[in-house]
Amino acid sequence: MGTRDQLIDSARALLWERGYVGTSPKAIQQRAGAGQGSMYHHFAGKKDLALAAVRRSADELLAAADEQLRTPGTAVERVTAYLRREREVLKGCPIGRLTQDPDIVADPALRAPVDETLTRVRARLAEVLDEGRAAGELPATLDTAALAATIVAVLQGGYVLARAADGPEPFDQAVSGVLALLAAL
């Protein structure tokens, strides 16, 4: 892995752990084992590096979601696989947590990939639910966009509940709850 990638991965980890303000260029450099010159050779500054880090986190999240949602099975089985996949629940979602960072949401450039990622996850879930509706697995009257938004909201809320409780049980309950609602359809 090259210095640029090490810097991006270090920034990703620190953004997830500390947020934007708590992530200093010096901390990123130390974690990456890179000097100041290397950082500024690859990036114009902290914001540029943070943007690269957010985009990489977004790409990984979207790839993981798509992998789960492309598995064989019914729409409900695929959504279940997505919701039940292994996650670092107590750390929270690497993208969703950024919505709680005032410096990220105040900056249109840093907020854009966060919004785009959550929008794309909702859209992908809605596509899978549309397939289930077309196959007769789900009611023809189902608002798949609304249900997809609900699923994403439950996931993000589940992370918050788990972090507050310092345990994964509330996350698991939230996922089980939304799956029970989906099964009742």
Secondary structure, 3 states (H helix, E strand, C coil): CCHHHHHHHHHHHHHHHHCCCCCCHHHHHHHHCCCHHHHHHHCCCHHHHHHHHHHHHHHHHHHHHHHHHCCCCCHHHHHHHHHHCCCCHHHCCCCHHHHHCHHHHCCHHHHHHHHHHHHHHHHHHHHHHHHHHHCCCCCCCCCHHHHHHHHHHHHHHHHHHHHHHCCCHHHHHHHHHHHHHHHHC
